């Protein structure tokens, strides 16, 4: 038996209009798709899909952008909420990193995910994080070059201890002299002793050097 599905758009222009309409319905304010940035049309599993960038054009969130995914089956997901919470989520990490004298450089970027659920501006960040389990802050730090692995291990363990105080899931990538020393997953499930971390860093340095001189 053939199943007939009514398509909600059949051209790029109607797809853009559908994306703007769904955003307006979800957030109660007008959005405009940036036709010159990141508009990608593709077909996947019999669906026509549009990926695009949009920006709120009125109200208190005017100028705030998001990426949008829509299909001609009427599905829509966006990361507007992630962008709304970005400053609040990143602030405690940037504060902690800025006070760490071991760091040569650092960055902290909030990573959300697209969702079909709407959100309201009065929803606390902690409640958003419960709804969006993959949301986390991605931290990248640069440590001084030429230190011993056990010294790096101590620095990184101290850094992780500090970042846990933010109370927000995070990922940590630590580098030194072009080598990736350590990667810490945002689920927080990994618990490292000084010895285990030292061995991990030694292995990562050895592998990085082997690739460098191939």
GUTORDO-873929 format. One line per field, with one value per atom (N, C-alpha, C): residue in one letter; atom name; x negated, y negated, z. Coordinates in Angstrom, 2 decimals. Example, Ala and Ser with C-alpha at 12.3 -4.5 7.8 and 13.67 -1.06 7.14 Angstrom:
BEGIN
aa	(a:a:a:s:s:s)
at	(N:CA:C:N:CA:C)
x	(-13.19:-12.30:-13.20:-12.85:-13.67:-12.90)
y	(5.69:4.50:3.30:2.25:1.06:-0.03)
z	(7.80:7.80:7.80:7.08:7.14:7.87)
//
This chain:
BEGIN
aa	(x:x:x:x:x:x:x:x:x:x:x:x:x:x:x:x:x:x:x:x:x:x:x:x:x:x:x:x:x:x:x:x:x:x:x:x:x:x:x:x:x:x:x:x:x:x:x:x:x:x:x:x:x:x:x:x:x:x:x:x:x:x:x:x:x:x:x:x:x:x:x:x:x:x:x:x:x:x:x:x:x:x:x:x:x:x:x:x:x:x:x:x:x:x:x:x:x:x:x:x:x:x:x:x:x:x:x:x:x:x:x:x:x:x:x:x:x:x:x:x:x:x:x:x:x:x:x:x:x:x:x:x:x:x:x:x:x:x:x:x:x:x:x:x:x:x:x:x:x:x:x:x:x:x:x:x:x:x:x:x:x:x:x:x:x:x:x:x:x:x:x:x:x:x:x:x:x:x:x:x:x:x:x:x:x:x:x:x:x:x:x:x:x:x:x:x:x:x:x:x:x:x:x:x:x:x:x:x:x:x:x:x:x:x:x:x:x:x:x:x:x:x:x:x:x:x:x:x:x:x:x:x:x:x:x:x:x:x:x:x:x:x:x:x:x:x:x:x:x:x:x:x:x:x:x:x:x:x:x:x:x:x:x:x:x:x:x:x:x:x:x:x:x:x:x:x:x:x:x:x:x:x:x:x:x:x:x:x:x:x:x:x:x:x:x:x:x:x:x:x:x:x:x:x:x:x:x:x:x:x:x:x:x:x:x:x:x:x:x:x:x:x:x:x:x:x:x:x:x:x:x:x:x:x:x:x:x:x:x:x:x:x:x:x:x:x:x:x:x:x:x:x:x:x:x:x:x:x:x:x:x:x:x:x:x:x:x:x:x:x:x:x:x:x:x:x:x:x:x:x:x:x:x:x:x:x:x:x:x:x:x:x:x:x:x:x:x:x:x:x:x:x:x:x:x:x:x:x:x:x:x:x:x:x:x:x:x:x:x:x:x:x:x:x:x:x:x:x:x:x:x:x:x:x:x:x:x:x:x:x:x:x:x:x:x:x:x:x:x:x:x:x:x:x:x:x:x:x:x:x:x:x:x:x:x:x:x:x:x:x:x:x:x:x:x:x:x:x:x:x:x:x:x:x:x:x:x:x:x:x:x:x:x:x:x:x:x:x:x:x:x:x:x:x:x:x:x:x:x:x:x:x:x:x:x:x:x:x:x:x:x:x:x:x:x:x:x:x:x:x:x:x:x:x:x:x:x:x:x:x:x:x:x:x:x:x:x:x:x:x:x:x:x:x:x:x:x:x:x:x:x:x:x:x:x:x:x:x:x:x:x:x:x:x:x:x:x:x:x:x:x:x:x:x:x:x:x:x:x:x:x:x:x:x:x:x:x:x:x:x:x:x:x:x:x:x:x:x:x:x:x:x:x:x:x:x:x:x:x:x:x:x:x:x:x:x:x:x:x:x:x:x:x:x:x:x:x:x:x:x:x:x)
at	(N:CA:C:N:CA:C:N:CA:C:N:CA:C:N:CA:C:N:CA:C:N:CA:C:N:CA:C:N:CA:C:N:CA:C:N:CA:C:N:CA:C:N:CA:C:N:CA:C:N:CA:C:N:CA:C:N:CA:C:N:CA:C:N:CA:C:N:CA:C:N:CA:C:N:CA:C:N:CA:C:N:CA:C:N:CA:C:N:CA:C:N:CA:C:N:CA:C:N:CA:C:N:CA:C:N:CA:C:N:CA:C:N:CA:C:N:CA:C:N:CA:C:N:CA:C:N:CA:C:N:CA:C:N:CA:C:N:CA:C:N:CA:C:N:CA:C:N:CA:C:N:CA:C:N:CA:C:N:CA:C:N:CA:C:N:CA:C:N:CA:C:N:CA:C:N:CA:C:N:CA:C:N:CA:C:N:CA:C:N:CA:C:N:CA:C:N:CA:C:N:CA:C:N:CA:C:N:CA:C:N:CA:C:N:CA:C:N:CA:C:N:CA:C:N:CA:C:N:CA:C:N:CA:C:N:CA:C:N:CA:C:N:CA:C:N:CA:C:N:CA:C:N:CA:C:N:CA:C:N:CA:C:N:CA:C:N:CA:C:N:CA:C:N:CA:C:N:CA:C:N:CA:C:N:CA:C:N:CA:C:N:CA:C:N:CA:C:N:CA:C:N:CA:C:N:CA:C:N:CA:C:N:CA:C:N:CA:C:N:CA:C:N:CA:C:N:CA:C:N:CA:C:N:CA:C:N:CA:C:N:CA:C:N:CA:C:N:CA:C:N:CA:C:N:CA:C:N:CA:C:N:CA:C:N:CA:C:N:CA:C:N:CA:C:N:CA:C:N:CA:C:N:CA:C:N:CA:C:N:CA:C:N:CA:C:N:CA:C:N:CA:C:N:CA:C:N:CA:C:N:CA:C:N:CA:C:N:CA:C:N:CA:C:N:CA:C:N:CA:C:N:CA:C:N:CA:C:N:CA:C:N:CA:C:N:CA:C:N:CA:C:N:CA:C:N:CA:C:N:CA:C:N:CA:C:N:CA:C:N:CA:C:N:CA:C:N:CA:C:N:CA:C:N:CA:C:N:CA:C:N:CA:C:N:CA:C:N:CA:C:N:CA:C:N:CA:C:N:CA:C:N:CA:C:N:CA:C:N:CA:C:N:CA:C:N:CA:C:N:CA:C:N:CA:C:N:CA:C:N:CA:C:N:CA:C:N:CA:C:N:CA:C:N:CA:C:N:CA:C:N:CA:C:N:CA:C:N:CA:C:N:CA:C:N:CA:C:N:CA:C:N:CA:C:N:CA:C:N:CA:C:N:CA:C:N:CA:C:N:CA:C:N:CA:C:N:CA:C:N:CA:C:N:CA:C:N:CA:C:N:CA:C:N:CA:C:N:CA:C:N:CA:C:N:CA:C:N:CA:C:N:CA:C:N:CA:C:N:CA:C:N:CA:C:N:CA:C:N:CA:C:N:CA:C:N:CA:C:N:CA:C:N:CA:C:N:CA:C:N:CA:C:N:CA:C:N:CA:C:N:CA:C:N:CA:C:N:CA:C:N:CA:C:N:CA:C:N:CA:C:N:CA:C:N:CA:C:N:CA:C:N:CA:C:N:CA:C:N:CA:C:N:CA:C:N:CA:C:N:CA:C:N:CA:C:N:CA:C)
x	(-0.85:0.00:-0.88:-0.62:-1.40:-0.89:-1.81:-1.46:-1.74:-0.76:-0.93:-1.20:-2.28:-2.63:-2.57:-1.83:-1.71:-2.99:-3.63:-4.86:-4.54:-5.30:-5.03:-5.78:-6.76:-7.40:-7.95:-8.12:-8.64:-9.68:-10.02:-11.08:-11.92:-13.06:-13.93:-13.22:-12.53:-11.85:-10.76:-10.00:-8.94:-9.53:-10.72:-11.40:-11.87:-12.41:-12.84:-11.64:-10.53:-9.32:-8.80:-8.88:-8.44:-9.32:-10.64:-11.56:-11.25:-11.05:-10.74:-9.40:-8.43:-7.11:-7.19:-7.93:-8.03:-8.77:-9.81:-10.52:-9.62:-8.83:-7.91:-6.88:-6.38:-5.39:-6.00:-7.24:-7.86:-8.22:-8.73:-9.30:-8.52:-7.45:-6.58:-7.20:-8.17:-8.82:-9.31:-9.61:-9.96:-11.44:-11.70:-13.06:-13.22:-14.44:-14.74:-15.90:-15.72:-16.79:-17.80:-19.07:-20.15:-20.38:-19.90:-19.96:-21.40:-22.30:-23.67:-24.64:-24.11:-25.00:-24.45:-25.16:-24.89:-23.56:-22.96:-21.70:-22.04:-21.73:-22.06:-20.81:-20.53:-19.40:-19.95:-19.31:-19.75:-18.57:-18.76:-17.74:-18.31:-17.52:-17.97:-16.78:-16.85:-15.78:-14.42:-14.38:-13.14:-12.67:-13.45:-13.08:-13.90:-13.27:-14.00:-14.30:-15.55:-16.00:-16.65:-16.38:-17.03:-17.79:-19.07:-19.88:-20.21:-19.98:-20.19:-20.49:-20.92:-21.15:-20.03:-19.54:-18.47:-18.80:-18.13:-18.38:-17.06:-16.94:-15.77:-15.84:-14.72:-14.76:-13.89:-13.36:-12.57:-12.58:-12.18:-12.08:-13.42:-13.42:-14.60:-15.75:-15.44:-16.49:-16.88:-16.51:-16.86:-18.37:-18.76:-20.17:-20.74:-20.03:-20.52:-20.24:-21.25:-21.11:-20.96:-20.71:-20.62:-20.76:-21.02:-20.99:-19.71:-19.17:-17.85:-17.91:-17.18:-17.04:-15.54:-15.09:-13.68:-13.61:-12.55:-12.32:-10.94:-10.75:-9.45:-8.37:-8.70:-7.70:-7.15:-7.61:-7.09:-7.91:-9.09:-9.94:-10.81:-11.13:-11.99:-12.78:-14.07:-14.92:-15.83:-16.12:-17.02:-17.78:-18.82:-19.64:-19.55:-18.41:-18.24:-18.42:-17.91:-18.02:-19.48:-20.27:-21.69:-22.39:-22.08:-22.69:-22.21:-20.96:-20.42:-21.20:-21.55:-22.22:-23.75:-24.28:-25.72:-26.53:-26.18:-26.94:-26.91:-25.73:-25.59:-26.36:-26.35:-27.04:-28.55:-29.04:-30.49:-31.13:-30.38:-30.96:-31.75:-31.20:-31.98:-33.26:-33.25:-34.45:-35.52:-35.10:-36.06:-36.66:-35.87:-36.37:-37.42:-37.11:-38.03:-39.32:-39.20:-40.39:-41.26:-40.63:-41.39:-42.25:-41.89:-42.63:-43.69:-43.81:-44.77:-46.10:-47.10:-48.40:-49.17:-48.76:-49.46:-49.16:-48.11:-47.64:-48.33:-48.76:-49.31:-48.17:-47.12:-45.95:-44.76:-43.55:-42.36:-41.15:-40.14:-38.84:-37.77:-36.55:-35.41:-34.22:-33.62:-32.52:-31.35:-30.19:-29.00:-28.51:-28.32:-27.88:-26.50:-25.49:-24.16:-23.85:-22.61:-22.21:-20.85:-20.57:-19.27:-18.17:-17.05:-15.92:-14.63:-13.62:-12.30:-11.49:-11.94:-11.21:-11.44:-10.40:-10.53:-11.05:-11.48:-11.89:-11.40:-11.32:-10.94:-12.12:-12.32:-13.47:-13.58:-12.45:-12.51:-12.89:-13.16:-13.60:-15.04:-15.33:-16.72:-17.65:-18.91:-19.91:-19.93:-19.85:-19.92:-18.78:-17.61:-16.49:-16.68:-17.29:-17.61:-18.59:-19.59:-20.58:-19.96:-18.91:-18.21:-17.47:-16.97:-16.23:-17.17:-18.34:-19.31:-20.55:-20.52:-21.56:-22.93:-22.97:-24.27:-24.92:-24.21:-24.76:-25.92:-26.98:-28.15:-29.01:-29.99:-30.96:-32.26:-32.71:-33.95:-35.10:-36.02:-37.17:-38.43:-39.20:-40.50:-41.55:-42.58:-43.63:-44.99:-45.88:-47.25:-48.16:-49.00:-49.95:-51.35:-52.24:-53.60:-54.29:-55.11:-55.80:-57.02:-57.35:-58.60:-58.57:-57.38:-57.31:-57.23:-57.48:-57.43:-55.98:-55.69:-54.32:-53.67:-54.43:-53.83:-53.47:-54.22:-53.89:-52.58:-52.45:-51.21:-50.03:-50.25:-49.18:-48.66:-49.59:-49.18:-48.40:-48.87:-48.17:-46.75:-46.63:-45.33:-44.36:-44.86:-43.98:-43.46:-44.31:-43.90:-42.90:-43.12:-42.23:-40.84:-40.80:-39.52:-38.76:-39.47:-38.84:-38.19:-38.86:-38.30:-37.10:-37.19:-36.10:-34.84:-35.00:-33.83:-32.99:-33.61:-32.89:-31.82:-31.94:-30.96:-29.60:-29.57:-28.31:-27.63:-28.38:-27.85:-28.70:-28.08:-28.88:-29.90:-31.08:-32.11:-33.02:-33.69:-34.76:-36.04:-37.15:-38.43:-39.44:-40.07:-41.18:-42.39:-43.46:-44.67:-45.80:-46.46:-47.55:-48.79:-49.93:-51.20:-52.14:-52.67:-53.63:-53.13:-51.85:-51.30:-50.88:-51.10:-50.69:-49.39:-48.49:-47.30:-47.68:-47.61:-48.02:-46.91:-45.68:-44.61:-43.26:-42.28:-40.90:-39.99:-39.13:-38.23:-36.79:-36.01:-34.65:-33.67:-32.66:-31.74:-30.79:-30.69:-29.78:-30.35:-31.64:-32.24:-32.43:-32.35:-32.42:-33.85:-34.83:-36.22:-36.79:-37.44:-38.12:-39.58:-40.50:-41.90:-42.74:-43.58:-44.59:-45.78:-46.68:-47.89:-48.69:-48.79:-49.58:-48.95:-47.63:-46.95:-47.03:-46.85:-46.89:-48.30:-49.31:-50.69:-50.96:-50.51:-50.72:-49.97:-48.76:-47.97:-48.69:-49.20:-49.91:-51.20:-51.91:-53.13:-52.80:-51.72:-51.31:-50.94:-50.18:-49.75:-50.93:-51.91:-53.10:-53.89:-54.02:-54.76:-54.08:-52.76:-52.03:-52.12:-52.03:-52.12:-53.50:-54.54:-55.90:-56.13:-55.55:-55.71:-55.09:-53.93:-53.28:-54.06:-54.61:-55.33:-56.56:-57.22:-58.48:-58.37:-57.13:-56.94:-57.38)
y	(1.19:0.00:-1.24:-2.15:-3.38:-4.40:-4.96:-5.98:-7.35:-8.21:-9.55:-10.54:-11.29:-12.31:-13.67:-14.57:-15.91:-16.69:-17.17:-17.92:-19.39:-19.95:-21.32:-22.35:-21.91:-22.81:-21.97:-22.64:-21.92:-22.71:-23.89:-24.69:-25.30:-25.82:-26.48:-27.68:-28.48:-29.66:-29.27:-28.23:-27.82:-27.16:-26.54:-25.97:-27.08:-28.14:-29.28:-29.90:-30.05:-30.62:-29.72:-28.40:-27.46:-27.57:-27.68:-27.81:-29.08:-30.18:-31.44:-31.34:-30.68:-30.53:-29.70:-28.57:-27.72:-28.41:-29.16:-29.90:-30.94:-31.62:-32.62:-31.97:-30.80:-30.10:-29.62:-29.18:-28.65:-29.73:-30.86:-31.85:-33.16:-33.26:-34.42:-35.71:-35.61:-36.79:-36.46:-37.49:-37.26:-36.92:-36.01:-35.62:-35.80:-36.01:-36.10:-35.16:-34.32:-33.43:-34.24:-34.01:-34.66:-33.87:-34.38:-33.66:-33.54:-34.33:-34.33:-33.55:-32.89:-32.21:-30.83:-29.82:-28.46:-27.87:-28.29:-27.68:-26.47:-25.30:-24.05:-23.21:-22.81:-21.92:-20.54:-19.50:-18.14:-17.18:-15.97:-14.93:-13.78:-13.31:-12.22:-11.36:-10.07:-9.13:-9.66:-10.07:-10.54:-11.89:-12.52:-13.83:-14.90:-16.03:-17.21:-18.04:-18.38:-19.04:-20.37:-21.35:-22.66:-22.95:-23.27:-23.73:-25.19:-26.03:-27.46:-28.19:-29.42:-30.31:-31.34:-31.65:-32.62:-33.57:-34.70:-35.70:-36.30:-36.49:-37.17:-38.65:-39.20:-40.56:-41.55:-41.15:-42.08:-41.65:-42.55:-42.23:-42.27:-41.77:-41.86:-40.97:-39.99:-39.10:-39.43:-40.61:-41.00:-40.93:-40.33:-40.18:-38.84:-38.09:-36.79:-35.77:-35.00:-34.06:-32.62:-31.75:-30.32:-29.58:-28.30:-27.46:-26.63:-26.36:-25.73:-24.54:-23.51:-22.31:-22.07:-22.01:-21.71:-20.65:-19.85:-18.87:-19.11:-18.63:-18.83:-17.95:-17.13:-16.37:-17.20:-18.44:-19.31:-19.32:-18.70:-18.67:-19.93:-20.35:-21.53:-21.40:-21.75:-21.82:-23.04:-23.64:-24.80:-24.87:-25.70:-25.84:-27.25:-27.90:-29.27:-29.31:-28.32:-28.29:-28.21:-27.41:-27.28:-28.63:-29.39:-30.70:-31.67:-31.53:-32.38:-32.19:-30.94:-30.64:-30.74:-31.03:-30.94:-31.76:-33.03:-33.89:-33.40:-33.00:-32.54:-31.25:-30.36:-29.08:-29.23:-30.10:-30.25:-31.07:-31.98:-32.94:-32.28:-31.26:-30.71:-30.01:-29.42:-28.76:-29.78:-30.85:-31.89:-32.53:-32.66:-33.24:-32.31:-31.01:-30.04:-29.97:-29.91:-29.79:-31.04:-32.20:-33.46:-33.59:-32.86:-32.96:-31.87:-31.01:-29.91:-30.35:-30.49:-31.01:-30.02:-28.74:-27.74:-27.84:-28.55:-28.53:-29.60:-29.17:-30.09:-30.70:-29.93:-30.40:-29.52:-30.01:-29.23:-29.77:-28.92:-29.35:-28.43:-28.93:-28.16:-28.51:-27.50:-27.71:-26.80:-27.38:-26.59:-25.87:-24.56:-23.73:-23.14:-23.62:-23.07:-22.13:-21.77:-20.95:-21.43:-21.15:-21.53:-20.71:-21.36:-20.68:-21.17:-20.31:-20.70:-21.39:-21.30:-21.90:-23.40:-24.12:-25.57:-25.84:-27.03:-27.40:-28.81:-29.18:-30.53:-31.18:-32.48:-33.15:-33.04:-32.72:-32.61:-31.21:-30.29:-28.95:-29.01:-28.60:-28.66:-27.76:-28.13:-27.35:-25.90:-25.68:-24.31:-23.45:-24.05:-23.29:-23.03:-23.99:-23.75:-22.59:-22.53:-21.47:-20.10:-20.06:-18.79:-18.34:-19.31:-18.98:-18.66:-19.27:-19.09:-18.43:-17.11:-16.36:-16.48:-16.77:-16.84:-18.22:-19.19:-20.54:-20.55:-21.26:-21.33:-22.51:-22.84:-23.88:-23.20:-23.49:-22.92:-23.85:-23.36:-24.17:-23.66:-24.57:-24.26:-25.10:-24.44:-25.18:-24.85:-25.81:-25.65:-25.82:-24.79:-24.82:-25.12:-25.49:-25.81:-24.58:-24.80:-23.71:-23.26:-21.96:-21.45:-20.98:-20.85:-20.37:-18.85:-18.27:-16.81:-16.35:-15.12:-14.61:-14.66:-14.34:-14.37:-15.80:-16.77:-18.17:-18.56:-18.16:-18.40:-17.73:-16.50:-15.75:-16.52:-17.06:-17.84:-19.09:-19.78:-20.98:-20.64:-19.57:-19.22:-18.73:-17.94:-17.49:-18.68:-19.64:-20.85:-21.65:-21.70:-22.43:-21.79:-20.47:-19.76:-19.99:-19.92:-20.15:-21.53:-22.52:-23.87:-23.99:-23.39:-23.51:-22.78:-21.73:-21.01:-21.91:-22.93:-23.84:-24.65:-24.75:-25.51:-24.82:-23.51:-22.79:-22.59:-22.73:-22.59:-21.55:-20.62:-19.63:-20.32:-19.73:-20.35:-19.28:-19.67:-18.87:-19.69:-19.01:-19.71:-19.07:-19.92:-19.50:-20.33:-19.64:-20.33:-20.06:-21.14:-21.06:-21.74:-21.38:-22.06:-21.86:-22.94:-22.85:-22.11:-22.25:-21.59:-20.15:-19.62:-18.25:-18.25:-17.32:-17.15:-16.25:-16.80:-16.05:-15.20:-15.74:-15.08:-15.57:-14.66:-14.99:-14.43:-15.27:-14.90:-15.03:-13.96:-13.96:-14.73:-15.32:-16.21:-15.49:-14.15:-13.46:-13.35:-13.67:-13.69:-12.31:-11.26:-9.91:-9.46:-10.14:-9.73:-10.28:-9.43:-9.85:-9.41:-10.36:-10.07:-10.26:-9.26:-9.43:-10.15:-10.65:-11.30:-10.34:-9.09:-8.11:-7.78:-7.55:-7.22:-8.37:-9.58:-10.75:-10.96:-10.72:-10.85:-9.87:-8.62:-7.61:-7.99:-8.49:-8.91:-10.03:-10.99:-12.10:-11.62:-10.72:-10.16:-9.47:-8.68:-7.99:-8.99:-10.03:-11.01:-11.79:-12.13:-12.82:-11.92:-10.65:-9.70:-9.53:-9.39:-9.25:-10.51:-11.68:-12.95:-13.10:-12.74:-12.85:-11.87:-10.67:-9.67:-10.16:-10.81:-11.35:-12.52:-13.33:-14.53:-14.18:-13.08:-12.74:-11.61:-11.29:-10.27:-10.80)
z	(0.00:0.00:0.00:-0.87:-0.96:0.06:0.81:1.80:1.23:1.25:0.70:1.83:1.70:2.69:2.03:2.63:2.09:2.39:1.35:1.53:1.86:2.78:3.21:2.36:1.58:0.62:-0.53:-1.68:-2.84:-3.61:-3.12:-3.74:-2.63:-3.01:-2.03:-1.39:-2.18:-1.65:-0.65:-0.97:-0.03:1.20:1.07:2.22:3.17:2.62:3.43:4.14:3.43:4.03:5.16:4.95:5.99:7.22:7.04:8.17:8.97:8.29:8.98:9.71:9.10:9.72:11.00:10.96:12.14:13.27:12.96:14.00:14.64:13.82:14.36:15.27:14.88:15.69:17.02:16.99:18.19:19.20:18.69:19.59:19.66:18.89:18.98:18.48:17.60:17.04:15.63:14.84:13.44:13.27:12.33:11.95:10.45:10.02:8.59:8.28:7.27:6.82:6.02:6.32:5.56:4.28:3.17:1.89:1.38:1.92:1.43:2.32:3.34:4.29:4.64:4.23:4.70:4.32:3.23:2.79:1.93:2.42:1.74:1.57:0.36:0.08:-0.24:0.29:0.01:0.14:-0.34:-0.24:0.57:1.55:2.41:2.80:2.48:2.81:2.34:1.09:0.44:0.98:1.83:2.34:1.64:1.38:0.95:2.20:2.37:3.60:3.27:4.12:3.99:5.27:5.15:6.27:6.03:7.02:6.79:8.09:7.94:9.08:9.11:10.30:10.45:11.60:11.61:12.64:13.09:14.41:14.95:14.55:14.07:13.53:14.31:15.45:16.25:17.71:18.58:20.00:20.71:21.95:22.80:22.30:21.46:20.95:19.52:19.06:17.68:17.48:16.37:16.05:16.46:17.31:17.75:16.65:16.30:15.19:15.64:14.67:14.92:13.60:13.69:12.50:12.54:11.37:11.26:10.30:10.65:9.82:9.61:8.37:8.09:6.99:7.05:5.98:5.39:4.16:3.52:4.12:5.12:5.88:7.04:7.17:8.22:9.49:9.47:10.65:10.71:11.93:12.10:13.38:13.32:14.50:14.37:15.50:15.48:16.80:16.82:18.03:18.60:18.41:18.92:20.44:21.13:22.59:23.01:22.30:22.64:22.53:21.51:21.35:22.42:22.85:23.91:25.21:25.52:26.79:26.70:25.53:25.32:26.33:26.48:27.38:28.82:29.27:30.65:30.90:29.90:30.07:30.01:29.15:28.98:30.10:30.71:31.67:32.80:33.51:34.62:34.16:32.98:32.48:32.10:31.44:31.08:32.33:33.37:34.62:35.25:35.29:35.88:35.06:33.75:32.89:32.95:33.04:33.06:34.31:35.36:36.63:36.78:35.76:35.84:35.22:36.06:35.60:34.74:34.72:33.93:32.44:32.08:30.70:29.85:28.67:27.68:26.86:26.65:25.93:26.27:26.00:26.32:25.55:25.43:24.91:25.50:25.56:26.05:25.18:24.56:23.62:24.00:24.17:24.49:23.25:23.37:22.26:22.61:21.92:22.10:20.96:20.82:19.68:19.20:17.95:17.40:18.07:18.32:18.95:18.33:18.33:17.83:18.92:20.16:21.28:21.32:21.70:21.88:23.28:23.55:24.88:25.14:26.40:26.77:27.48:27.30:27.88:29.40:30.08:31.54:32.00:31.07:31.43:31.91:33.14:33.63:32.83:32.79:32.06:32.54:33.85:34.37:33.84:33.60:33.05:31.57:30.87:29.46:29.32:30.21:30.16:30.41:31.21:31.45:30.19:29.43:28.20:27.05:27.06:25.97:26.56:26.66:27.38:26.73:25.44:24.77:24.88:25.44:25.55:26.55:26.21:27.07:26.64:27.45:27.11:26.69:25.48:24.95:25.29:26.11:26.52:25.82:25.30:24.71:25.43:25.94:26.65:26.05:26.11:25.65:26.86:27.11:28.21:27.68:28.57:28.18:27.58:26.59:25.91:26.73:26.61:27.16:28.59:29.20:30.58:30.61:31.76:31.91:31.95:31.48:31.49:32.86:33.93:35.26:35.68:35.17:35.46:34.75:33.47:32.75:33.45:33.92:34.59:35.80:36.60:37.75:37.36:36.32:35.85:35.38:34.62:34.05:35.12:36.07:37.16:37.96:38.21:38.94:38.13:36.83:35.95:35.90:35.77:35.75:37.06:38.17:39.47:39.52:38.97:38.97:38.06:36.85:35.89:36.36:37.14:37.67:38.57:39.14:40.03:39.29:37.96:37.18:37.20:37.43:37.49:36.15:35.07:33.71:32.98:32.25:31.51:30.60:30.52:29.68:29.08:28.01:27.42:27.49:27.67:27.79:26.84:26.04:25.19:25.59:26.00:26.46:25.48:25.05:24.07:24.64:24.05:24.37:23.21:22.67:21.59:20.37:20.06:18.88:19.11:20.31:20.62:21.43:21.13:21.95:23.12:24.32:25.51:26.08:26.06:26.79:26.32:26.29:25.93:27.02:27.56:28.65:28.17:28.25:27.74:28.60:27.95:28.67:29.61:29.51:30.41:31.83:31.97:33.31:33.92:33.11:33.65:33.94:33.33:33.50:34.80:35.54:36.77:36.66:36.68:36.40:37.66:37.94:38.98:38.35:39.19:38.68:37.81:38.24:37.50:36.15:36.14:34.89:33.90:34.40:33.54:32.98:33.79:33.31:32.18:32.36:31.31:30.03:30.18:29.01:28.25:28.96:28.33:27.66:28.33:27.72:26.40:26.38:25.15:24.07:24.44:23.45:22.87:23.71:23.22:22.27:22.65:21.81:20.45:20.44:19.18:18.33:18.99:18.25:17.62:18.35:17.82:16.68:16.81:15.75:14.44:14.53:13.33:12.77:13.67:13.25:12.42:12.78:12.11:11.10:10.73:9.69:8.32)
//
